Amino acid sequence: MAERTAFPGLDLTGSVALVTGGGSGIGRETALTFADLGADVAIFDISEESARDTADRIREAGRSALSCPGDAASEADVERAFQRTQSTLGDVDIVVACAGVLGDYQPIAETSVEHFDRVMAVNVRGSFLAIREAVPQMRRRGRGAIVLLSSLDGLQAEPGMASYCTSKGALLNLARAAALDLAREGITVNAVCPSVTITPLLEGRLATLPDGDAVLASYASKHPLGRVLTPRDIAATIAFIVSPLASGITGAAVPVDAGKGAAWDNYATPPWLAT
Ligand SMILES: NC(=O)c1ccc[n+]([C@@H]2O[C@H](COP(=O)([O-])OP(=O)(O)OC[C@H]3O[C@@H](n4cnc5c(N)ncnc54)[C@H](O)[C@@H]3O)[C@@H](O)[C@H]2O)c1
């Protein structure tokens, strides 16, 4: 029998990562976590200032970083970001497509074509473009790990969110299809499906409500763990998935949902158990 050795800890030393949407929320926390684990990281974001801010923090942590402003839906911008990353940091072996937009709440019959197209362009076309640009660099490295940010809204749906839910559902099959195409080349592609996560995106939405704090508390109570998620919860899962420890996982939809997907109904302790 082969001798057993202990697993190494999470270590991304020597990796070059590109994180789209790395200027805020889940993308920023993921980029900082990668740097903590030894990777050099390129930050691609439509907000030049926030991309630069994340890159500065990574340099302060002692790793190399690059900020690339651009629109995830633009073929030219994504191509340019991957070229700059390659010439500055080297070929990427990790890509996380976090850039995403929620769009306004709009019932399906009142959803404009422009709204639908923009949400699909950023969330779905943006992820497709990131995969396509990553592959030649990952082939040269002989390995690669790609993570797409789907959502619990990709596995289930919520009212008034047809454009977003459609885009997040599409990402699950984009991850599966890409995983199959790349499986024999040592490149994994997975989707992560967070439930409610406290980020500027969510805070912006809650701020539009008169009772935002109460809504957040009610979200928390509907998750079996009794809380919503933090960017760190999602970044930790992504870090595991892109690490060599998870090299056997591809084409998966990985929920990070505080148990929400396990519940038959909006979770609350039934009155007969609450003593
Ligand atoms: N926060 C949640 O509850 C939650 C839950 C499930 C999934 N997600 C997904 O996680 C991802 C990150 O969300 P977040 O909550 O961290 O959001 P966020 O708004 O805090 O961060 C998103 C980042 O993407 C950037 N961005 C937006 N449009 C872009 C574009 N066209 N090109 C380049 N960059 C662009 C923004 O500038 C921002 O820096 C999104 O795909 C979102 O759908 C979030």
The ligand as an SDF file (V2000), in Angstrom:
LIG
                    3D

 44 48  0  0  0  0  0  0  0  0999 V2000
  -23.5260   39.9300   -2.6380 N   0  0  0  0  0  0  0  0  0  0  0  0
  -24.3380   38.9050   -2.7890 C   0  0  0  0  0  0  0  0  0  0  0  0
  -25.2750   38.6820   -2.0090 O   0  0  0  0  0  0  0  0  0  0  0  0
  -24.1020   37.9300   -3.9250 C   0  0  0  0  0  0  0  0  0  0  0  0
  -24.7750   36.6940   -3.8860 C   0  0  0  0  0  0  0  0  0  0  0  0
  -24.5890   35.7960   -4.9240 C   0  0  0  0  0  0  0  0  0  0  0  0
  -23.7340   36.1020   -5.9840 C   0  0  0  0  0  0  0  0  0  0  0  0
  -23.0980   37.2980   -6.0000 N   0  0  0  0  0  0  0  0  0  0  0  0
  -22.2300   37.5780   -7.1510 C   0  0  0  0  0  0  0  0  0  0  0  0
  -20.9010   37.8010   -6.7330 O   0  0  0  0  0  0  0  0  0  0  0  0
  -20.2590   38.6870   -7.6420 C   0  0  0  0  0  0  0  0  0  0  0  0
  -19.6390   39.8350   -6.8450 C   0  0  0  0  0  0  0  0  0  0  0  0
  -20.7000   40.5230   -6.1850 O   0  0  0  0  0  0  0  0  0  0  0  0
  -20.4650   41.5320   -4.9810 P   0  0  0  0  0  0  0  0  0  0  0  0
  -21.6340   41.3950   -4.0830 O   0  0  0  0  0  0  0  0  0  0  0  0
  -19.0890   41.3730   -4.4510 O   0  0  0  0  0  0  0  0  0  0  0  0
  -20.6290   42.9070   -5.7590 O   0  0  0  0  0  0  0  0  0  0  0  0
  -19.8750   44.3160   -5.6620 P   0  0  0  0  0  0  0  0  0  0  0  0
  -20.7790   45.3010   -6.3560 O   0  0  0  0  0  0  0  0  0  0  0  0
  -19.4280   44.6080   -4.2820 O   0  0  0  0  0  0  0  0  0  0  0  0
  -18.6020   44.0530   -6.5750 O   0  0  0  0  0  0  0  0  0  0  0  0
  -18.7430   43.8630   -7.9520 C   0  0  0  0  0  0  0  0  0  0  0  0
  -17.5530   44.5040   -8.6420 C   0  0  0  0  0  0  0  0  0  0  0  0
  -17.7370   44.2930  -10.0590 O   0  0  0  0  0  0  0  0  0  0  0  0
  -17.4210   45.5040  -10.7210 C   0  0  0  0  0  0  0  0  0  0  0  0
  -18.1380   45.5520  -11.9900 N   0  0  0  0  0  0  0  0  0  0  0  0
  -19.4720   45.7520  -12.1850 C   0  0  0  0  0  0  0  0  0  0  0  0
  -19.7440   45.7720  -13.4960 N   0  0  0  0  0  0  0  0  0  0  0  0
  -18.5630   45.5790  -14.1370 C   0  0  0  0  0  0  0  0  0  0  0  0
  -18.1930   45.5050  -15.4990 C   0  0  0  0  0  0  0  0  0  0  0  0
  -19.0930   45.6610  -16.4890 N   0  0  0  0  0  0  0  0  0  0  0  0
  -16.8950   45.2860  -15.7990 N   0  0  0  0  0  0  0  0  0  0  0  0
  -15.9560   45.1620  -14.8210 C   0  0  0  0  0  0  0  0  0  0  0  0
  -16.2470   45.2290  -13.5180 N   0  0  0  0  0  0  0  0  0  0  0  0
  -17.5380   45.4360  -13.1800 C   0  0  0  0  0  0  0  0  0  0  0  0
  -17.8700   46.6120   -9.7770 C   0  0  0  0  0  0  0  0  0  0  0  0
  -17.2380   47.8550  -10.0810 O   0  0  0  0  0  0  0  0  0  0  0  0
  -17.4770   46.0310   -8.4310 C   0  0  0  0  0  0  0  0  0  0  0  0
  -16.1470   46.4090   -8.0910 O   0  0  0  0  0  0  0  0  0  0  0  0
  -21.3420   39.1470   -8.6350 C   0  0  0  0  0  0  0  0  0  0  0  0
  -21.2220   38.3670   -9.8070 O   0  0  0  0  0  0  0  0  0  0  0  0
  -22.6280   38.8350   -7.9190 C   0  0  0  0  0  0  0  0  0  0  0  0
  -23.6850   38.5880   -8.8060 O   0  0  0  0  0  0  0  0  0  0  0  0
  -23.2500   38.2270   -4.9910 C   0  0  0  0  0  0  0  0  0  0  0  0
  1  2  1  0
  2  3  2  0
  2  4  1  0
  4  5  1  0
  4 44  2  0
  5  6  2  0
  6  7  1  0
  7  8  2  0
  8  9  1  0
  8 44  1  0
  9 10  1  0
  9 42  1  0
 10 11  1  0
 11 12  1  0
 11 40  1  0
 12 13  1  0
 13 14  1  0
 14 15  2  0
 14 16  1  0
 14 17  1  0
 17 18  1  0
 18 19  2  0
 18 20  1  0
 18 21  1  0
 21 22  1  0
 22 23  1  0
 23 24  1  0
 23 38  1  0
 24 25  1  0
 25 26  1  0
 25 36  1  0
 26 27  1  0
 26 35  1  0
 27 28  2  0
 28 29  1  0
 29 30  1  0
 29 35  2  0
 30 31  1  0
 30 32  2  0
 32 33  1  0
 33 34  2  0
 34 35  1  0
 36 37  1  0
 36 38  1  0
 38 39  1  0
 40 41  1  0
 40 42  1  0
 42 43  1  0
M  CHG  2   8   1  16  -1
M  END
$$$$
